[in-house]
């Protein structure tokens, strides 16, 4: 089966290109690198991950809702729970509404919405989940082993078994 090497970019449809670009650059620290007039690209210098922002002429008016088919949220990786605390402090200083850090089975989560209401989730894997991810990157892990380890972290009944 063909594979892919990772996520290259993500593109979001937005209502106000300038306002949304300011959010991704000023609040999240991305660098605006391309401007197509109707859209642009913001880049994370450390990883090369980019987010495309597009204002479609004739787009339906109204705020984003994850209750319609399509994107539910965009998950971004944080290095640690301490980094989530730093993000929380940044959001507070920039008067950005966020939900408090929530500790769960696979790690800690911090949620915020962009100017169009698109949910962004910052997730810091806990030690166990980070170990599983490192193990996956180390080589060819059989599906059964992956499912066993996921079930150990999440608990019985959470893992899909063939």
Secondary structure, DSSP 8 states (H G I E B T S, - for coil): -----S--EEEEE-S-HHHHHHIIIIIT--EEEEE-SSEEEEE-TTT--EEEEE--TT---S---TTSSS---EEEE-S-HHHHHHHHHHHHHTT--EEEEEEETTEEEEEEE-TT--EEEEEEE-HHHHHHHHHHHTS---HHHHHHHHHHHH-TTSS---
